[in-house]
Amino acid sequence: MNQIIGKEIRLTGKTYFQNENFQIEKGTYLVVFGRNLSGKTLFAKFLLGEIPFDGWLYVEKGIYTNENRKQLKKKIGYFSFQTEIFSSKKTLYEIIKEVEPDSEQRKKAIRNFKWKDKLNDSYETLSYDDKRLVTFYLSMIGKNILILDEPFLDFSEYGKKIISTVLKRINRKKITILFMTNQVENILLGKEYMVFDHGKVISRKRTERLLEDEKLLKEKKYDLPFFLQLSKKLMYYNAIDQIYDNSKELIDELWKSN
């Protein structure tokens, strides 16, 4: 079932997205990939109703045109590397309780973000990572669609791991995720990927078919993600017999073969 449908989309005053049509199914984890200024952020702003457009957009049983586009933000959560942290004298638990009245959902959030031992801490005393994680958490409350623009930037490895895990868990609950990035390794996070170039979608496939786009990526001066490259080399030397896209599976297979 399609959760987002765009028909004859043309961004007013832009050369990008001229008469574009697209569909995004409910529960998709779509990684939108391309260089800076390729159109990814513009695409996000359009979906959020921040820029004028011609055509129409269907989002969660509602039809949106340029006239009512500003209502789109009520439907879609958004988090960016530029999203600012805020000030608050409240404890972490008070902030969570204020936005999440359901006790079971609060417990899940506390568990997912590893906040159990920090609940009584003042927000102001939290680490920078945790303040950013609170902002990320607030952006997704009550939303079935979430747009992320380079969300890993400005986080430590600890914060990145938590966000990555949370995204997988909420996606299993059919939350639709659009992950905007210029880092080719991040393509492997999603179920699908879409490659932007100068405001045009030049490829869209299931993630397991990424090898089919090796030539296209090289033409745009991108390499395949590291573990795909490594798998290909190991297959050449008969060390493994299939492609792996993550470190755990590849290392496990190498241990078995030894």
Buried (B, 14 or more C-beta within 10 A) or exposed (E): EEBBBBBEBBBEEBEBBEEBEBEBBBBBBBBBBBBEEBBBBBBBBBBBBBBEBBBBBBBBEEEBEBEEBEEBBEBBBBBBBEBEBEEBEEBBBBBBBEBBEEEEEBEBBBEBBBBEEBBEBEBEEBEEBBBBBBBBBBBBEEBBBBBBBBBBEBBEEEBBEBBBEBBEEBBEEEBBBBBBBBBBBBBBBBBBBBBBBEBBBBBBBEBEEBBEBBEEBEEBEBEBBEBBEBBBEBBEEEBBEEBBBEEEEBEEBEEEEE
